[in-house]
Amino acid sequence: MDEKDLEILIDLSKTSNISRTAQRLYTTQSAVTKRLQKMEEELGAPLFIRSKKGLLAEPLLSRILPDIEGAAGAMDRVRTAASSLDGSLSGTLRLGIAVNYARYRLPEVLADYMERYPKVDICIRANRSVNVYQDLQNGEVSFAILRGEFPWRGSDMVISTDQHCLVRGRMHENTPLSGLTFIGRDSDTAYQNELSAWFSEQGLHPSRSELIINDVETIINLVERGVGWSVLPSISLGRFKGIAEPIFFADGSPFIHRTHILCREDYLALPQAKAFAEVVKEHETTSAK
């Protein structure tokens, strides 16, 4: 059983689907099936039950999975330590990135990091923050950049804070909000609670006919064309051609959104992870000036 076998077992235990694991690991279904059969032959016992709903872990796999995950992590640390003997960083980074950060900040950060540390293998999943958080909890990523507030017992670093803005098309500069369609989006619970509080303070009551669109760029295009108005974070408004007004609550406090780096303490101790966090913070410091 080699490192690739360990990776396959860990992923199969999460997906319960050979096809999905093959896609995620950039290999073929037949290759995954053959490796799984070979592992079961070596162990002399089945690891999964094949069913119409997918693979179900046998008791043996459930017992040894923590050791498999530990061995895979140890191999990554060994490879990182060995490759760093010549003074260069290597190893693997498994990142989960909030889609808005991925769109507006990540290209510059990643280009800089890859230029500094070309030997590091990088695996990235860009998704909504709530999905990135779930991936982090499930162990599918080990280092997450997400926006909003999520409970986390590991390392939690706030890297930036940006303000939410009321956005509307220029043709609606003097139109009351009550006469326009609100274009909303799903987000974390803390954001939704604060948005509801602000709506209440403003005496606004969106109807069921309001739009819910979970893509900021689409919302921006709709707002610029006069379809309605929305509330968007300032990180997304660099090229916005409409009217953007920072939002404040009745007590004068700003409606803000924080971006966090969340990861396990032991993972942050890896040189490649620590270096990535430092590059992110450097770029956020520059952006804030």
ABEGO torsion letter per residue (X at the ends): XBAAAAAAAAAAAAAGBAAAAAAAAGBBAAAAAAAAAAAAAAAGBBABBBBAAEBBBBAAAAAAAAAAAAAAAAAAAAAAAAAAAAGBBBEBBBBBBBAAAAAAAAAAAAAAAAAABAABBBBBBBBBAAAAAAAAAAGABABBBBBEBBBBABBBBBABBBBBBBBBBAAAAABBAAABBBBBBBBBAAAAAAAAAAAAAAGBBBBAABBBBABAAAAAAAAAAGABBBBBBAAAAAABABBBBBBBBAAGBBBBBBBBBBBBAAAAABAAAAAAAAAAAAAAAAAAX
